[in-house]
Amino acid sequence: MDVDRPEVRTQAGVLRGEAGRAGTAVFRGIPFAEPPVGALRFGAPRPAPGWDGVREATSFGTPPPQSAAFGMDALAPPDADDGDWLTLNVWTPDPAPGAGLPVVVWLLGGAYVIGMSGLPEYDGGRLAGEGVVLVTLNYRLGIEGFAHIEGAPANRGLLDQVAALEWVRDNVRAFGGDPDRVTVVGESAGAGSLAALLAMSRAAGLFRRAVTQSVPGPFLSAPLAADIAGEFAAELGLRPTVDDLATVVPGLLPAAADAVGARMERYAHRWGVLAYSAIPLAPVVDGDVLPRAPWEALAAGAARDIELVSGHTRDEYRLFMALDGTLGEELTEDRVTAALRTFSPRTGGVGGAGGSRGADGAGGSGGEEAYRKAFPGLGAAGLYELVRSDWLFRMPSLHLAEAQIAGGGPAHVYELVWEAPGMGGLRGACHGLDVPLVFGNLRGGLPALLFGEEPPAAAEELSALFRAAWTGFAAGEGPGWPAYDLDRRPARLFDVRPTVTAYPEEVSRQLWQGHVFGALPLLGPGEAL
């Protein structure tokens, strides 16, 4: 085989890739489903057709339409409306059918509205160089992938991910991978997607291990999702149906979702706590594609045969404070009080039995008082950051591991505590810091904002630790620290000098122990946050 232009034969035809980093071969832009356009618009994915001859696989596929968040819409190419978004990429250290390497499938994050696998931070050469076949992919985002539209299957973005995993099952052996040793890793919205996959019968048997990095808590009930979709459609002067929305070119839909997202607080009387999150799209607990919220499904044993690693960063919400200009600023007492009342569990307390309002979110003076009492030395900005970190990522990630254990499955827990040196260290161990550490891509672009132009040696060492943990886990050797249990609660702290200790966010854990993460409801008349 030509090492510079390697070829593999998939079920659909022959692919020609190229040499990648660290001695790997890379194959880009491989279709795993038909373009969801025309009669297939807003439909479930269908297998991609085959081809004759040799297909060049050296360019990333077209990303799906993007929200304007972080300027991602400007990165989508002019031909993004062609619908040829459902492609994946494979890095392999040994493209030989008998290699039998473990497989890692990466699900990117981006609040379910942005993300493209062709970004430099997702280059998989270094991670694959650790001895795994790495697969990254694009899936439908925004209204195309997650809006609850009349006449369309729910959670089309999740169905795209299932289709990609089916492609991996059927084809990864040709790239040197073992289809019986597939690990899925997801971060942020990718972790929320993976939590959903753990609860979905359609994904059963497609992977054996899962790593959820910062699971977002918001999942939507069908009535709430339908109400939000109605606002998306109204922004365009349409009804939330396939017939109406299919008349809109795909590239125009993200702007409608962005417009609704920018005014979400005015819907608090209907959307409850979600209205204060600026997250208008999330997986929908529709009773079919996603029968139950992940925490409920795992506690009932839905994923007991899957090994799980679940964790978060220490300072999750600090990234978003940096983005909205509140990081390092004085926050008014009214703003902090509003955040505590909105995002904290309604009742419970340190040492108590908990008993929050439940799956409809949080809120209430009881939760506010509990947070203030539990963290008496924390200032206004610290309380604001903490309660939003707990609600959005930290406690959903911990509760997912605890639900897995309740359902009879194994789980490991971790927290990233190392502080990024960029911006004078103000971002701390913020949301998303783990992504470049896992991939080992620490220079240029977004990683430079976290690490500076020249990453410190500590970042390289921590990256090596992450890569070894995830690839060791994928190989069936465990991540390198003991499984979590409800008595000792051992957790890996990822730092320059990693340690294993009792889960460090014990005060938050106790505050939230009675809370139930589930599908957020549509509030009716007389109901309140």
Protein Blocks (a to p, Z undefined) as FASTA:
>chain_A
ZZklccdddfkbccdddddeehiacdehiafbdcdehjlgoiacddddddehjdddfbcc
ddddddfehhlmmmpcfklmnopabccddddfblcfklopacdddddeeehpaccfkbmk
lpcklmmmnopacddddddehjllmpccehiaehklmmmmmmmmmmmmmmmmmnopafkl
ccdddehjlmmmmmmmmmpmklgokacbdcdehiafbdcdfklmmmmmmmmmmmnopacd
fklmmmpcfklmmmmmmmmmmmmmmmmmmnmmmlmnopabccddehlmmmbafklmmmno
pmmmpccdddddfklmlmmmmmnopgopacdfklmmmmmmmmmcfbdcehianjpebjno
padjklmmmmmmmmmmbcfklmmmmmmmmmmmmmmmmmmmmmmmmnopacdddddfbdcf
ehnlmnmpaehklmmmmnopagghjllmmnojbdcfklmmmmmmmmmmmmmmmnonojoi
acddfklopacdddfbdcddddfklmmmmmmmmpccdddddddehiaZZ
